[in-house]
Amino acid sequence: MSRNTVLQLIAAVITIAVLAVLHQGLDWFLSKTSIDFMVGVFVGMALILLVWIYEDRKERRSRPVGGGRGAEQQSVRHTIDL
């Protein structure tokens, strides 16, 4: 096996382990919370997603049609800042 294949396999095993730990931790945490809290979390996540989509569309409409690469880089920076 090549070095890259071995590194990819190691990364996959580490990723699976991290996801398993997150699954167990979230299961424990969510079992301790009430239904109202979980509903609030999901409503908040949906609201943030809608605001993000709205702002992204607003920004795309205000961007000039022949916008150069600078505007695209600036947009990526704003998304990272968000």
Backbone hydrogen bonds in HBPLUS format (Angstrom, degrees):
<---DONOR---> <-ACCEPTOR-->    atom                        ^
c    i                          cat <-CA-CA->   ^        H-A-AA   ^      H-
h    n   atom  resd res      DA  || num        DHA   H-A  angle D-A-AA Bond
n    s   type  num  typ     dist DA aas  dist angle  dist       angle   num
A0006-VAL N   A0002-SER O   3.16 MM   4  6.48 161.0  2.19 152.5 157.1     1
A0007-LEU N   A0003-ARG O   2.99 MM   4  6.23 160.7  2.02 151.2 156.5     2
A0008-GLN N   A0004-ASN O   2.90 MM   4  6.10 152.1  1.98 146.0 153.7     3
A0009-LEU N   A0005-THR O   2.96 MM   4  6.20 155.2  2.03 147.6 154.0     4
A0010-ILE N   A0006-VAL O   2.96 MM   4  6.21 159.1  2.00 150.4 156.1     5
A0011-ALA N   A0007-LEU O   2.92 MM   4  6.09 159.2  1.96 145.1 151.1     6
A0012-ALA N   A0008-GLN O   2.90 MM   4  6.09 150.7  1.98 143.8 151.9     7
A0013-VAL N   A0009-LEU O   2.98 MM   4  6.24 159.1  2.03 149.6 154.5     8
A0014-ILE N   A0010-ILE O   2.97 MM   4  6.20 162.9  2.00 152.5 157.2     9
A0015-THR N   A0011-ALA O   2.90 MM   4  6.04 157.8  1.95 145.4 151.9    10
A0016-ILE N   A0012-ALA O   2.94 MM   4  6.16 160.8  1.98 150.1 154.8    11
A0017-ALA N   A0013-VAL O   2.98 MM   4  6.19 156.7  2.04 146.6 153.2    12
A0018-VAL N   A0014-ILE O   2.93 MM   4  6.17 160.5  1.96 152.0 157.0    13
A0019-LEU N   A0015-THR O   2.92 MM   4  6.14 161.6  1.96 151.1 156.2    14
A0020-ALA N   A0016-ILE O   2.94 MM   4  6.12 150.6  2.03 144.6 152.6    15
A0021-VAL N   A0017-ALA O   3.02 MM   4  6.29 158.5  2.07 149.6 154.7    16
A0022-LEU N   A0018-VAL O   2.91 MM   4  6.16 159.7  1.95 150.4 156.3    17
A0023-HIS N   A0019-LEU O   2.88 MM   4  6.01 153.8  1.94 143.5 151.0    18
A0024-GLN N   A0020-ALA O   3.03 MM   4  6.30 161.7  2.07 148.9 152.8    19
A0025-GLY N   A0021-VAL O   2.90 MM   4  6.07 163.2  1.93 151.1 156.3    20
A0026-LEU N   A0022-LEU O   2.80 MM   4  5.91 167.3  1.82 153.9 157.3    21
A0027-ASP N   A0023-HIS O   2.94 MM   4  6.00 153.2  2.01 143.1 151.1    22
A0028-TRP N   A0024-GLN O   3.01 MM   4  6.23 159.1  2.05 147.1 152.1    23
A0029-PHE N   A0025-GLY O   2.92 MM   4  6.15 164.6  1.94 150.2 154.8    24
A0030-LEU N   A0026-LEU O   2.80 MM   4  5.84 171.5  1.81 153.0 155.7    25
A0031-SER N   A0027-ASP O   3.03 MM   4  6.04 141.8  2.18 138.3 148.0    26
A0032-LYS N   A0029-PHE O   3.09 MM   3  5.34 140.3  2.26 101.7 112.9    27
A0033-THR N   A0030-LEU O   3.33 MM   3  5.16 147.9  2.44  94.0 102.9    28
A0038-MET N   A0034-SER O   3.32 MM   4  6.70 161.7  2.36 146.8 150.8    29
A0039-VAL N   A0035-ILE O   2.92 MM   4  6.17 160.3  1.96 156.0 161.5    30
A0040-GLY N   A0036-ASP O   2.97 MM   4  6.13 157.4  2.02 144.7 151.1    31
A0041-VAL N   A0037-PHE O   2.91 MM   4  6.23 151.2  1.99 149.1 157.2    32
A0042-PHE N   A0038-MET O   3.02 MM   4  6.28 164.3  2.04 151.1 154.3    33
A0043-VAL N   A0039-VAL O   2.90 MM   4  6.10 158.7  1.95 152.0 158.2    34
A0044-GLY N   A0040-GLY O   2.90 MM   4  6.00 159.0  1.94 145.0 151.2    35
A0045-MET N   A0041-VAL O   2.89 MM   4  6.12 156.8  1.95 149.2 155.7    36
A0046-ALA N   A0042-PHE O   2.97 MM   4  6.13 159.6  2.01 145.2 150.6    37
A0047-LEU N   A0043-VAL O   2.92 MM   4  6.12 157.3  1.98 148.7 155.0    38
A0048-ILE N   A0044-GLY O   2.97 MM   4  6.18 161.4  2.01 150.1 154.6    39
A0049-LEU N   A0045-MET O   2.98 MM   4  6.18 157.6  2.03 147.1 153.5    40
A0050-LEU N   A0046-ALA O   2.93 MM   4  6.18 157.9  1.98 149.4 155.0    41
A0051-VAL N   A0047-LEU O   2.99 MM   4  6.23 160.5  2.02 150.4 155.4    42
A0052-TRP N   A0048-ILE O   2.94 MM   4  6.11 157.5  1.99 147.6 154.0    43
A0053-ILE N   A0049-LEU O   2.94 MM   4  6.19 162.2  1.97 152.2 156.3    44
A0054-TYR N   A0050-LEU O   2.92 MM   4  6.09 163.2  1.95 149.5 154.4    45
A0055-GLU N   A0051-VAL O   2.93 MM   4  6.10 167.6  1.95 153.0 156.0    46
A0056-ASP N   A0052-TRP O   2.93 MM   4  6.06 154.7  2.00 147.6 155.0    47
A0057-ARG N   A0053-ILE O   2.98 MM   4  6.17 162.4  2.01 152.1 156.1    48
A0058-LYS N   A0054-TYR O   2.94 MM   4  6.15 157.6  1.99 148.6 155.5    49
A0059-GLU N   A0055-GLU O   2.92 MM   4  6.07 153.7  1.99 143.8 150.7    50
A0060-ARG N   A0056-ASP O   2.95 MM   4  6.18 155.1  2.01 146.5 153.4    51
A0061-ARG N   A0057-ARG O   2.99 MM   4  6.20 151.4  2.07 147.7 154.6    52
A0062-SER N   A0058-LYS O   3.18 MM   4  6.36 147.1  2.29 141.1 149.3    53
A0063-ARG N   A0059-GLU O   3.15 MM   4  6.27 122.9  2.50 139.5 152.9    54
A0067-GLY N   A0064-PRO O   3.22 MM   3  5.06 144.1  2.36 113.5 109.7    55
A0073-GLN N   A0069-ARG O   2.98 MM   4  6.29 159.4  2.02 155.1 160.3    56
A0074-GLN N   A0070-GLY O   2.96 MM   4  6.14 155.4  2.02 145.0 152.2    57
A0075-SER N   A0071-ALA O   2.93 MM   4  6.14 151.2  2.01 143.6 151.3    58
A0076-VAL N   A0072-GLU O   3.06 MM   4  6.37 152.9  2.14 146.6 153.1    59
A0077-ARG N   A0073-GLN O   3.01 MM   4  6.29 155.3  2.07 147.0 153.8    60
A0078-HIS N   A0074-GLN O   2.96 MM   4  6.28 152.6  2.03 148.2 155.4    61
A0079-THR N   A0075-SER O   2.99 MM   4  6.25 154.6  2.05 146.7 153.6    62
A0080-ILE N   A0076-VAL O   2.95 MM   4  6.18 157.9  2.00 150.3 156.0    63
A0081-ASP N   A0077-ARG O   2.92 MM   4  6.13 154.9  1.98 145.3 152.6    64
A0082-LEU N   A0078-HIS O   2.92 MM   4  6.13 142.8  2.06 142.0 152.0    65
